[in-house]
Amino acid sequence: MENQSNKIVTIIITYAVKDYVESCLDSIKEQTYTKYEIIVIDNLNDINFSQGIIKHYPEIKLYPQQKKISYSQALNLGIKQS
């Protein structure tokens, strides 16, 4: 089992920023520290966006929402899933 105490979890909450998400994800993946987990809470409700993320970043945990949730709800969901 991996030592969880050294793992960094990044929670990204999307809403009307899909043009920036890939750049953000690429930037995180380019870091030299490799013990990380990326969680994306997709508030866009855009199936094409979700499929693109799954296709290009299969290691990322993606949680698409059926309806828009608040920032704090999305953050709490990300924390719960980490």
DRENPAMAR-958150 format. One line per field, with one value per atom (N, C-alpha, C): residue number from 1; atom name; x, y, z. Coordinates in steps of 0.02 Angstrom, whole numbers, plus 50000, padded with zeros to 5 digits. Layout:
BEGIN
num: (NUM, ...)
atomo: (CA, ...)
xx: (X, ...)
yy: (Y, ...)
zz: (Z, ...)
***
This chain:
BEGIN
num: (1, 1, 1, 2, 2, 2, 3, 3, 3, 4, 4, 4, 5, 5, 5, 6, 6, 6, 7, 7, 7, 8, 8, 8, 9, 9, 9, 10, 10, 10, 11, 11, 11, 12, 12, 12, 13, 13, 13, 14, 14, 14, 15, 15, 15, 16, 16, 16, 17, 17, 17, 18, 18, 18, 19, 19, 19, 20, 20, 20, 21, 21, 21, 22, 22, 22, 23, 23, 23, 24, 24, 24, 25, 25, 25, 26, 26, 26, 27, 27, 27, 28, 28, 28, 29, 29, 29, 30, 30, 30, 31, 31, 31, 32, 32, 32, 33, 33, 33, 34, 34, 34, 35, 35, 35, 36, 36, 36, 37, 37, 37, 38, 38, 38, 39, 39, 39, 40, 40, 40, 41, 41, 41, 42, 42, 42, 43, 43, 43, 44, 44, 44, 45, 45, 45, 46, 46, 46, 47, 47, 47, 48, 48, 48, 49, 49, 49, 50, 50, 50, 51, 51, 51, 52, 52, 52, 53, 53, 53, 54, 54, 54, 55, 55, 55, 56, 56, 56, 57, 57, 57, 58, 58, 58, 59, 59, 59, 60, 60, 60, 61, 61, 61, 62, 62, 62, 63, 63, 63, 64, 64, 64, 65, 65, 65, 66, 66, 66, 67, 67, 67, 68, 68, 68, 69, 69, 69, 70, 70, 70, 71, 71, 71, 72, 72, 72, 73, 73, 73, 74, 74, 74, 75, 75, 75, 76, 76, 76, 77, 77, 77, 78, 78, 78, 79, 79, 79, 80, 80, 80, 81, 81, 81, 82, 82, 82)
atomo: (N, CA, C, N, CA, C, N, CA, C, N, CA, C, N, CA, C, N, CA, C, N, CA, C, N, CA, C, N, CA, C, N, CA, C, N, CA, C, N, CA, C, N, CA, C, N, CA, C, N, CA, C, N, CA, C, N, CA, C, N, CA, C, N, CA, C, N, CA, C, N, CA, C, N, CA, C, N, CA, C, N, CA, C, N, CA, C, N, CA, C, N, CA, C, N, CA, C, N, CA, C, N, CA, C, N, CA, C, N, CA, C, N, CA, C, N, CA, C, N, CA, C, N, CA, C, N, CA, C, N, CA, C, N, CA, C, N, CA, C, N, CA, C, N, CA, C, N, CA, C, N, CA, C, N, CA, C, N, CA, C, N, CA, C, N, CA, C, N, CA, C, N, CA, C, N, CA, C, N, CA, C, N, CA, C, N, CA, C, N, CA, C, N, CA, C, N, CA, C, N, CA, C, N, CA, C, N, CA, C, N, CA, C, N, CA, C, N, CA, C, N, CA, C, N, CA, C, N, CA, C, N, CA, C, N, CA, C, N, CA, C, N, CA, C, N, CA, C, N, CA, C, N, CA, C, N, CA, C, N, CA, C, N, CA, C, N, CA, C, N, CA, C, N, CA, C, N, CA, C, N, CA, C, N, CA, C)
xx: (50042, 50000, 50044, 50027, 50064, 50055, 50110, 50107, 50066, 50007, 49960, 49981, 50025, 50042, 50083, 50115, 50155, 50119, 50058, 50021, 49987, 49991, 49957, 49895, 49839, 49776, 49758, 49747, 49725, 49653, 49610, 49540, 49525, 49501, 49486, 49410, 49381, 49309, 49297, 49262, 49252, 49182, 49181, 49118, 49135, 49118, 49131, 49205, 49248, 49320, 49353, 49314, 49342, 49401, 49407, 49464, 49530, 49526, 49586, 49602, 49556, 49564, 49621, 49626, 49680, 49748, 49754, 49817, 49834, 49784, 49794, 49816, 49783, 49799, 49869, 49886, 49953, 50006, 49993, 50041, 50053, 50000, 50007, 50047, 50032, 50066, 50140, 50160, 50230, 50273, 50243, 50281, 50326, 50380, 50428, 50405, 50362, 50336, 50282, 50289, 50245, 50191, 50192, 50142, 50083, 50041, 49984, 49923, 49867, 49802, 49765, 49733, 49695, 49622, 49581, 49509, 49477, 49435, 49399, 49324, 49295, 49223, 49196, 49162, 49139, 49069, 49067, 49004, 48977, 49010, 48989, 48929, 48921, 48868, 48872, 48934, 48948, 48979, 48941, 48964, 49027, 49034, 49094, 49155, 49147, 49203, 49224, 49176, 49191, 49225, 49200, 49230, 49301, 49313, 49380, 49429, 49407, 49450, 49466, 49416, 49426, 49474, 49467, 49509, 49582, 49593, 49660, 49695, 49657, 49685, 49653, 49666, 49631, 49647, 49703, 49722, 49685, 49649, 49614, 49546, 49528, 49462, 49414, 49365, 49317, 49248, 49217, 49150, 49104, 49073, 49026, 48962, 48936, 48875, 48816, 48759, 48699, 48671, 48683, 48663, 48718, 48719, 48771, 48764, 48821, 48823, 48868, 48861, 48901, 48975, 49017, 49089, 49104, 49073, 49087, 49062, 49005, 48981, 49029, 49054, 49101, 49166, 49191, 49252, 49244, 49188, 49174, 49170, 49140, 49136, 49206, 49248, 49317, 49355, 49348, 49382, 49357, 49292, 49263, 49290, 49301, 49323, 49398, 49435, 49509, 49530)
yy: (49941, 50000, 50062, 50110, 50172, 50214, 50247, 50291, 50352, 50358, 50412, 50479, 50479, 50541, 50589, 50564, 50606, 50623, 50601, 50612, 50680, 50714, 50778, 50766, 50792, 50786, 50855, 50860, 50922, 50913, 50958, 50956, 51015, 51000, 51052, 51052, 51110, 51117, 51157, 51127, 51160, 51190, 51250, 51281, 51339, 51333, 51384, 51401, 51352, 51362, 51306, 51271, 51212, 51227, 51289, 51307, 51305, 51310, 51311, 51246, 51199, 51138, 51095, 51085, 51044, 51074, 51140, 51173, 51162, 51167, 51155, 51083, 51035, 50965, 50949, 50976, 50965, 50994, 51052, 51083, 51040, 51013, 50970, 50908, 50878, 50817, 50828, 50888, 50903, 50914, 50915, 50925, 50865, 50876, 50822, 50778, 50804, 50764, 50718, 50654, 50605, 50574, 50589, 50560, 50609, 50606, 50651, 50617, 50646, 50623, 50685, 50680, 50736, 50716, 50758, 50748, 50808, 50794, 50847, 50839, 50891, 50894, 50935, 50902, 50933, 50963, 51028, 51064, 51089, 51071, 51096, 51059, 50996, 50953, 50950, 50940, 50936, 50868, 50824, 50755, 50753, 50799, 50800, 50818, 50865, 50885, 50825, 50793, 50736, 50680, 50664, 50611, 50629, 50692, 50715, 50708, 50725, 50718, 50645, 50602, 50531, 50502, 50523, 50498, 50520, 50584, 50611, 50605, 50596, 50592, 50535, 50473, 50416, 50407, 50435, 50426, 50474, 50521, 50571, 50545, 50560, 50542, 50598, 50582, 50632, 50617, 50670, 50663, 50715, 50696, 50742, 50749, 50810, 50824, 50832, 50807, 50813, 50884, 50919, 50989, 51027, 51092, 51133, 51131, 51121, 51123, 51182, 51203, 51260, 51240, 51291, 51280, 51238, 51255, 51219, 51147, 51135, 51067, 51027, 51059, 51025, 51010, 51057, 51046, 50990, 50990, 50936, 50868, 50866, 50804, 50780, 50825, 50807, 50781, 50813, 50791, 50722, 50711, 50646, 50591, 50607, 50556, 50545, 50587, 50579, 50525)
zz: (50000, 50000, 50000, 49960, 49954, 50017, 50037, 50095, 50078, 50106, 50090, 50120, 50170, 50204, 50159, 50108, 50064, 49999, 49991, 49929, 49930, 49874, 49865, 49824, 49847, 49810, 49785, 49719, 49688, 49666, 49690, 49672, 49627, 49566, 49518, 49507, 49516, 49508, 49445, 49397, 49332, 49327, 49299, 49279, 49233, 49171, 49120, 49113, 49124, 49116, 49076, 49036, 49003, 48958, 48935, 48894, 48933, 48998, 49040, 49074, 49075, 49114, 49088, 49022, 48995, 49012, 49006, 49023, 49097, 49139, 49211, 49224, 49193, 49203, 49177, 49119, 49091, 49138, 49165, 49211, 49273, 49300, 49359, 49342, 49285, 49265, 49250, 49234, 49218, 49280, 49338, 49400, 49413, 49448, 49462, 49519, 49563, 49618, 49590, 49601, 49568, 49613, 49677, 49722, 49727, 49677, 49677, 49649, 49664, 49639, 49614, 49557, 49530, 49528, 49557, 49558, 49523, 49473, 49438, 49453, 49481, 49492, 49433, 49387, 49326, 49335, 49342, 49351, 49284, 49229, 49163, 49135, 49156, 49129, 49053, 49028, 48957, 48942, 48911, 48899, 48856, 48808, 48766, 48806, 48852, 48896, 48939, 48970, 49014, 48975, 48916, 48876, 48855, 48840, 48821, 48879, 48939, 48998, 49010, 49007, 49018, 48966, 48904, 48850, 48857, 48871, 48872, 48940, 48992, 49060, 49099, 49079, 49110, 49184, 49208, 49278, 49325, 49297, 49337, 49359, 49421, 49445, 49425, 49385, 49360, 49389, 49417, 49446, 49413, 49357, 49324, 49365, 49367, 49405, 49357, 49377, 49336, 49337, 49392, 49396, 49432, 49423, 49453, 49529, 49563, 49635, 49656, 49717, 49741, 49746, 49751, 49757, 49819, 49875, 49937, 49933, 49901, 49891, 49848, 49794, 49749, 49785, 49824, 49862, 49913, 49948, 49996, 49962, 49903, 49865, 49847, 49824, 49806, 49866, 49923, 49983, 50003, 49999, 50016, 49970, 49906, 49858, 49860, 49894, 49896, 49945)
***
